[in-house]
Amino acid sequence: MSSQTRNETSFDYLTFERNSRSFPPDELLKYRGLTFAWSSDGLHILASGNDELEVAEQLKKMGIDISQVVFDNFPDCDSIF
């Protein structure tokens, strides 16, 4: 019997890293200045918002467990300086 429960999946960091780095840059620019949630395989951005709480609320409404996503952000370069 597996030590994982039915809803848990193992996280494959190498797959996530490869896929998220291949995400189209022009698509990623849409998330500038926002926090967003990647699918665990790094192929899709599932939700975005002003902060992790807002994104988590969206994911919950979509029925997605936040333990199954990777939170990230894309700083607005104008706000850094």
C-alpha positions as CSV (number, residue, x, y, z in Angstrom):
1,M,0.0,0.0,0.0
2,S,1.3,3.4,-0.9
3,S,2.1,6.0,1.8
4,Q,0.3,8.6,-0.3
5,T,-3.4,9.3,0.1
6,R,-5.7,9.3,-2.8
7,N,-5.5,13.1,-3.3
8,E,-1.7,13.4,-2.9
9,T,0.8,13.3,-5.7
10,S,4.5,13.5,-5.5
11,F,6.0,16.7,-6.8
12,D,8.5,16.3,-9.6
13,Y,10.7,19.4,-9.3
14,L,12.7,18.7,-12.5
15,T,9.5,18.4,-14.6
16,F,8.0,21.5,-13.1
17,E,11.2,23.5,-13.6
18,R,11.6,22.4,-17.3
19,N,8.0,23.1,-18.1
20,S,7.7,26.4,-16.3
21,R,10.9,27.7,-18.0
22,S,9.4,26.8,-21.3
23,F,6.3,28.8,-20.7
24,P,5.8,31.4,-23.4
25,P,7.4,34.7,-22.2
26,D,4.6,36.8,-23.8
27,E,2.0,34.8,-21.8
28,L,4.0,35.2,-18.6
29,L,4.0,39.0,-19.1
30,K,0.3,39.0,-18.5
31,Y,1.0,38.2,-14.9
32,R,3.5,41.1,-14.3
33,G,2.9,42.6,-10.9
34,L,0.7,39.6,-9.7
35,T,1.0,36.5,-7.6
36,F,-0.1,33.4,-9.5
37,A,-0.4,29.6,-9.1
38,W,1.2,27.1,-11.4
39,S,-0.1,23.6,-12.0
40,S,2.3,21.2,-10.3
41,D,3.7,20.1,-13.7
42,G,4.5,23.8,-14.6
43,L,2.4,23.6,-17.8
44,H,-0.4,26.0,-16.8
45,I,-1.1,29.1,-14.7
46,L,-4.3,28.2,-12.9
47,A,-5.1,31.5,-11.1
48,S,-3.7,34.9,-10.4
49,G,-4.3,37.8,-8.1
50,N,-2.8,40.5,-5.9
51,D,-1.5,38.1,-3.2
52,E,-1.4,34.5,-2.2
53,L,-4.6,34.7,-0.2
54,E,-6.6,36.0,-3.2
55,V,-5.2,33.3,-5.4
56,A,-5.9,30.6,-2.8
57,E,-9.5,31.8,-2.6
58,Q,-9.8,31.5,-6.4
59,L,-8.3,28.0,-6.3
60,K,-10.7,26.9,-3.6
61,K,-13.7,28.1,-5.6
62,M,-12.3,26.0,-8.5
63,G,-12.0,23.0,-6.3
64,I,-8.2,22.9,-6.5
65,D,-6.2,22.0,-3.4
66,I,-3.5,24.6,-2.8
67,S,-1.1,21.9,-1.8
68,Q,-1.2,20.8,-5.4
69,V,0.1,24.1,-6.9
70,V,3.2,26.2,-6.9
71,F,2.8,29.9,-5.9
72,D,5.0,32.4,-7.7
73,N,5.0,36.1,-8.5
74,F,6.2,38.3,-11.3
75,P,7.4,41.6,-9.8
76,D,6.3,44.8,-11.6
77,C,9.7,46.1,-12.5
78,D,8.5,49.7,-12.2
79,S,7.6,49.1,-8.5
80,I,11.0,47.7,-7.6
81,F,12.9,51.0,-8.1
